[in-house]
Amino acid sequence: MTEAPQYPVGALQVDEKEILQRKDELISQIEQAPGLLRQTLQGLTEEQLNTKYKNWSIKQIVNHLADSHVNSYVRFRWTLTEATPTIKAYDENLWSDLPDAKNGNLEPSLTMLDGIHQRWVRLFRSMTDEQFGKAFIHPDGRTITLTRALGIYAWHCRHHTGQVLWLRENRFC
């Protein structure tokens, strides 16, 4: 059996100049991500939803996307309304190990993604290039611009949907 690749859509590459040039495309990727994820999940059985891609089941991946994107949306809003805020980090592995991330119906998390992505895209489209240049400080000391964060989260959508798609194509055929 083929081992799942670490990065099914390729490793994250963040070049801020390229992100600004592709901003509209990346925003569209984030806008379309919840629908693509729903399409990728369509028809999967409970057993398949509990299949792991490396360390997380499909259910954990979907719930992680909801958790992560809610956090990122809030980080964008803090950064637009405060002077270089230090954001609150969280341990995504511990969050993904909580019972609500491992069990149950995925519809609430998919509905969260639908709503948060609609608001996020509306926010992105209202932002100026100057606002995309604003930054937050991660508790690990990194300064991250909103341009960089846009690139990271467009990739993040593709990355995790790619994991589910890889399982569909390589384990469930």
LINFENTA-V98193 format. One record per residue. N is the residue number from 1. PSI is psi in degrees with one decimal (* if undefined). NEAR is the number of other ideal C-beta (glycine too) atoms within 12 Angstrom. D_LAST is the distance of its C-alpha to the last C-alpha in Angstrom with 2 decimals. Layout:
# LINFENTA-V98193
{{N PSI NEAR D_LAST} {N PSI NEAR D_LAST}}
This chain:
# LINFENTA-V98193
{{1 134.0 6 12.68} {2 135.4 11 13.35} {3 139.8 11 15.48} {4 134.9 24 14.91} {5 149.4 19 17.61} {6 -41.6 16 20.56} {7 89.9 19 20.64} {8 -20.5 27 17.43} {9 14.0 23 19.74} {10 155.0 12 22.68} {11 153.1 14 25.53} {12 129.4 20 27.92} {13 119.9 18 30.79} {14 105.8 24 33.64} {15 110.5 16 36.49} {16 -35.2 24 38.63} {17 -43.3 16 40.17} {18 -39.4 17 36.81} {19 -45.5 31 35.65} {20 -38.5 26 38.83} {21 -31.3 15 38.31} {22 15.9 21 34.73} {23 -49.5 27 35.64} {24 -41.3 18 34.94} {25 -43.2 19 31.49} {26 -38.6 36 30.62} {27 -41.2 31 32.03} {28 -37.5 20 29.91} {29 -43.2 32 26.76} {30 -38.2 41 27.88} {31 -41.0 27 28.73} {32 -13.1 24 25.31} {33 -46.4 38 23.35} {34 -39.8 34 23.29} {35 -41.1 21 21.97} {36 -38.8 27 19.19} {37 -46.9 40 18.25} {38 -44.5 24 18.41} {39 -41.2 17 16.21} {40 -32.0 34 13.53} {41 -17.8 34 13.92} {42 128.1 17 14.03} {43 -2.0 13 12.43} {44 140.7 26 11.35} {45 167.7 13 12.87} {46 -42.1 16 15.75} {47 -43.1 14 14.06} {48 -39.3 23 11.33} {49 -23.1 32 14.39} {50 2.4 21 16.11} {51 138.1 26 13.66} {52 140.3 22 15.71} {53 104.3 36 15.44} {54 -103.8 22 18.32} {55 -15.4 16 21.00} {56 142.8 29 20.02} {57 166.8 29 17.58} {58 -40.2 38 16.10} {59 -43.6 37 19.12} {60 -37.6 37 21.45} {61 -47.9 44 20.19} {62 -44.4 42 20.81} {63 -34.6 36 24.13} {64 -42.5 42 25.08} {65 -44.7 45 24.74} {66 -47.7 37 27.10} {67 -48.9 33 29.49} {68 -42.3 36 29.58} {69 -30.7 38 30.09} {70 -45.7 25 32.80} {71 -43.4 29 34.54} {72 -40.7 41 34.34} {73 -45.3 32 35.67} {74 -39.7 25 38.58} {75 -40.6 37 39.19} {76 -46.3 39 39.54} {77 -41.5 27 42.03} {78 -44.7 24 44.01} {79 -32.7 33 44.22} {80 -16.6 26 45.49} {81 -4.1 15 48.11} {82 158.4 17 49.25} {83 106.9 12 50.57} {84 66.5 20 47.91} {85 152.4 23 46.71} {86 121.4 20 45.29} {87 164.6 27 42.05} {88 126.6 15 40.84} {89 165.6 20 37.94} {90 157.3 20 35.59} {91 102.0 15 33.43} {92 -30.4 25 29.86} {93 -40.6 16 28.67} {94 -41.1 13 31.24} {95 -41.0 23 30.40} {96 -14.5 32 26.67} {97 -7.0 20 27.76} {98 147.7 19 29.76} {99 -36.6 12 28.65} {100 -19.9 20 28.27} {101 -18.1 28 25.69} {102 -18.3 24 23.61} {103 161.1 19 23.92} {104 179.3 19 24.16} {105 137.0 15 23.18} {106 -10.4 35 22.10} {107 -43.2 18 24.10} {108 -40.1 19 27.32} {109 -36.3 36 25.87} {110 -38.3 30 24.19} {111 -40.7 18 27.58} {112 -46.1 27 29.34} {113 -41.9 42 27.29} {114 -51.5 25 28.12} {115 -46.5 19 31.78} {116 -37.5 32 32.18} {117 -36.5 36 30.56} {118 -46.2 23 32.86} {119 -42.9 24 35.85} {120 -46.4 38 34.81} {121 -41.1 32 34.43} {122 -40.4 18 37.77} {123 -50.0 29 39.30} {124 -46.9 36 37.93} {125 -15.7 20 39.28} {126 -10.6 15 42.65} {127 145.0 27 43.02} {128 164.9 16 45.27} {129 -35.8 18 44.65} {130 -42.1 13 47.32} {131 -36.4 24 45.42} {132 -21.3 30 42.24} {133 -12.1 23 44.54} {134 157.7 29 45.38} {135 158.0 28 43.96} {136 163.8 33 43.34} {137 126.2 22 43.81} {138 146.7 24 41.10} {139 -20.1 16 42.64} {140 1.0 11 41.65} {141 -12.7 10 44.15} {142 141.4 17 41.96} {143 124.3 21 43.16} {144 119.7 33 40.31} {145 160.3 30 41.11} {146 -26.2 40 39.40} {147 -50.7 36 38.42} {148 -43.3 33 36.58} {149 -38.4 44 35.03} {150 -47.8 44 33.76} {151 -41.3 34 32.01} {152 -46.7 32 30.59} {153 -26.9 39 29.18} {154 -43.5 38 27.73} {155 -42.9 29 25.83} {156 -41.5 35 25.05} {157 -51.0 42 23.28} {158 -40.4 32 21.15} {159 -53.0 32 20.59} {160 -34.9 41 19.26} {161 -36.7 36 17.17} {162 -34.7 30 15.78} {163 -46.0 37 14.91} {164 -42.9 43 12.88} {165 -41.0 29 11.20} {166 -43.7 30 10.58} {167 -43.4 34 8.94} {168 -46.6 27 6.63} {169 -26.9 17 5.93} {170 -15.4 19 6.41} {171 -26.2 21 5.92} {172 9.2 20 3.83} {173 * 10 0.00}}
